[in-house]
Amino acid sequence: MITDDLKVLPLSTSNSVELLNKLGVKDVSVLGDKIVTVGKVEVLSRSTQAFIAKMKPLTDLFLLKNVD
């Protein structure tokens, strides 16, 4: 699991629960999943855009439709 502050953690129940608590999620029924497929060029390009715009590295990078 990679968090928004770019920490890499083992995918485990305890880490998942801890992250949900940190994010203030009270009702897990509102959660969903999203599969994101990206290539190296897109990651580098979008990472640069996120850095320049001072975005949250992962949330804004992959959940916003357009960062241009």
Contacts in CASP RR format, 6 or more apart in sequence:
PFRMAT RR
TARGET T0000
AUTHOR 0000-0000-0000
METHOD contacts of the structure
MODEL  1
MITDDLKVLPLSTSNSVELLNKLGVKDVSVLGDKIVTVGKVEVLSRSTQA
FIAKMKPLTDLFLLKNVD
1 8 0 8 1.000
1 9 0 8 1.000
1 10 0 8 1.000
1 11 0 8 1.000
1 15 0 8 1.000
1 16 0 8 1.000
1 19 0 8 1.000
2 8 0 8 1.000
2 9 0 8 1.000
2 58 0 8 1.000
3 9 0 8 1.000
3 19 0 8 1.000
3 58 0 8 1.000
4 56 0 8 1.000
4 57 0 8 1.000
4 58 0 8 1.000
4 59 0 8 1.000
5 57 0 8 1.000
6 57 0 8 1.000
6 58 0 8 1.000
9 15 0 8 1.000
20 28 0 8 1.000
20 31 0 8 1.000
25 31 0 8 1.000
34 62 0 8 1.000
34 63 0 8 1.000
36 62 0 8 1.000
38 46 0 8 1.000
38 62 0 8 1.000
46 61 0 8 1.000
46 62 0 8 1.000
46 67 0 8 1.000
47 57 0 8 1.000
47 61 0 8 1.000
49 55 0 8 1.000
49 61 0 8 1.000
49 67 0 8 1.000
49 68 0 8 1.000
50 56 0 8 1.000
50 57 0 8 1.000
50 60 0 8 1.000
50 61 0 8 1.000
50 67 0 8 1.000
53 60 0 8 1.000
53 67 0 8 1.000
55 61 0 8 1.000
55 67 0 8 1.000
60 67 0 8 1.000
61 67 0 8 1.000
END
